[in-house]
Amino acid sequence: MPLAERNGTSEAILSERRVIILCFNHSPSPRQWNTFRLFEEVGQRPGFVVWDRSPDSLVLQDPKSILATIHLRAPTESPRLLLVMPRYWLALSRLIREEIRSEAQPPILVATHLFQLPLVWRFTRASWFYDSAEYYAWDVSRYFGPLGALAWPILRWLEGLALRPMRGIFAVDSRGGWFESQLRRFNVSVRVVPNLPALADDGPWKSRIEPETKSERRVICYVGGLLERKGIGVALRALALLKPVFPNLTLLLVGPGWTPALAECVDELGLTDQVEISPPLPYREMVARIAGAEIGLALHQPESPLYKKVGALNGRKIFTYMQTGMAIVAPCFGEIGRAVVETGCGVLVDTKNPEAVAQVLRELLFDPDRLGRLRHHARRAFEDEYNWERAAREIQPWLEHCLKEQPGEVERE
């Protein structure tokens, strides 16, 4: 429906067009669902093209939003992924051509990964957006091992060339706005889009955020990739230190990356009965799964140069913990924990130090009044400030402008 018919407030009517969001995985991420909602709000018809590249594909929250699926096996976060890209580009090009033939107007294409950008030169007459949910050029440079320092500026330059025809770029938040500044060198139409959960994803579970200190079983939670650079090892060692004091304390892990090495670590630390593991889940199911936890862990490690560059609005797990009303333990370096401090919903800690993490957890678990205050501050911060609906109201006028204006750089014919 045209914008003017939908809300009666816009002077200009945006013609309804198909928006194809190109997912680089088998299931849209929470951020990509926000992009979907944003285009819906300005009167467009968004849908996803997903890539089924692993045997453990997730169940989608809304299969009706999927326009097409590419079935092509490929590794994740590996240099071998580069070898699969020509076949992926060919399959994706065929799907885009079919969609173009079926539409009265050329569709709007939304790239969500660095490796999708070469198609910008294949479909030069399409209207392109780029949702840069990661610092992709920086990340992909790791594929080149010792040559990564040389690959990084080349990848950044190639990314920049593909960004010139874009109508708009959704940038992830970064410390001091460094990432946004880099993107603006190639295209002025850049908007930082925070990675926030939506009020629309709330459910009956939200009544469970009251402190459960009278329960025999107490739960702390970690959501995300089970990686050393994200602090999974520190979390396990902190739990081992707490076991003599809190024998009924459970660490709930929700995310990909469980390995035999982690299982061996849990066994060696004597935590077999205290660690509960869940595979990745669709967002609403994941939120319902973790809602009984009292404390959420965000233990990013300072050794990773990436996390020192992350902005305060880029740490999705922190805002998911806010949504479910958890007190939050976050890193004391960089900007990752800034929202935790500003809203008074948690504690910052030296995330390299399991003893320091264990001490903070011990203090919170022994003080139900303080823990309850932090949890209520967290939920209030989500409801009042750190939710997608609030952010979308600020972003929507910019997107409407991008859809009506010419791209940030002149598109080649």
C-alpha positions, 0 to 999 in steps of 0.5 A: 500500500502506498505510504500516503494511503497507509498513514495519511501523513506523507505528502509524497506517495512511495510506489509499492515495490518488491524488496528482496533481502539477500540472506547469506544464511539459511535463516534471516537474522534478527537484524534482517527481520528489522530491515524487513519490518522497516521496508514494510513500514514505508509501504514496500513488499519485502521478502527474503532469499535465503541460502541453505548451506548447512545441514542444521538449518533453522526452522524459520519464524515466518516461512511465508516471507521466504521468496526462494531458497538456494540449496548449496552446501558451503562452509561457514567462516572459512577460506574455503567459502571463497571457492563456492562463491561463483556457484552462489553468484550464478544461482542468486543471479538466476533467482533475481532475474526471475523476480525481475521478470515477474515484477512490473517495476525493477525490485529493490535489492538489499545485500547483507554480506560483502560477498554479495556485492559483485552482483551490484555490477551484474544488475546495474538498473536495480535499486540497491541497499546494503545492510552491513551488519558486520565489519565485513572487509575487516572480518574477511581479511582473516581468511588470508592468514598472514596476508590479512593486513595486506588484504584488508585495504584491498577488500575495503576498496572493493567494497567501497566501489560496490557501494557507490550505486547504493541508494542507502547503506544501513551501517552497524554501530562502531566506536567513534563512528569510524565505520560510518566515516569509512562508508561515507567516503564512497556514498553519502547516504549512510545511516547507523542502524542499531541492532535492537530487539523489537517489542513485537517479539515480546510474548507471554514469557515477559511476566517471568522476569520477577526474581526467582531467588526462592527457587532451588535452581538458579540460572545464568545465561550466555547467548551467541557463538560459543567462542573463546573470543566471546568469553565462553572459556571464562564463563565456564571457569567462573562457573567452576569457581561458584560451584562450591557456593551455588551447587544448584547454579546452571549456566544455560548456553544458547548458540552455535559452536559446541565442540568436543573440546568444550565438552571435555572442558566441562567434564574436566571442571566437573560441570556436567550437571551445571551446564545446559546446552541449546542449539541456535533457535529462532529468535522468539523461541530463543527469548522464551528459552532464556527468560527464566535466567537471572543474569546474562553474560556478555564476556567479549575478550579484549584480545580481539581487536574487533571488539575494541571497535564495536559501538555501544548499539552493536551488542545484540546480546546485551539488548536481548538480555534487557528484553528478558529482564536480566541483570547483565555482566559486560566488559569494562573495555571499549563501548560494548557495555556503555548501555549497561552503565547508562541504564544501571542494569548490570556490572562491568568487569574484567572479562579476561579474569574468571575470578573477577567474573565469579566475584561479580556473580557471587555478589549479585546472587547473594543480594536479591534486592540489588539483583531485582533492581538491576533486572527491572532497570534492564526491562525498563531500558528495553521498553523505554529506549532500546527497542526497534520500534523506537529506533525505526521511527527515527530511521523511517524518514531517511529510508523514505528519502532514499527511496525517492532520491537518486543513489549516493553516487551516479549509477553506471548505465 
